[in-house]
Amino acid sequence: MDASTAGPANVKQRRAGKDKAFNAPVGQVVKTPKGKANPQQVNDLLRAKLT
């Protein structure tokens, strides 16, 4: 899943420096494989991709 499809508005807010807006895309990505994705790993990967 592409991080920008998890919530384009949230990704824009994250890029603007609002860290809490980043939780929604992480949650959407973790939810896709029915909770089997490691949230910390998803968080790290998305942060690396979006910064």
Secondary structure, 3 states (H helix, E strand, C coil): CCHHHHCHHHHHHHHCCCHHHHHHHHHHHHHCCCCCCCHHHHHHHHHHHHC
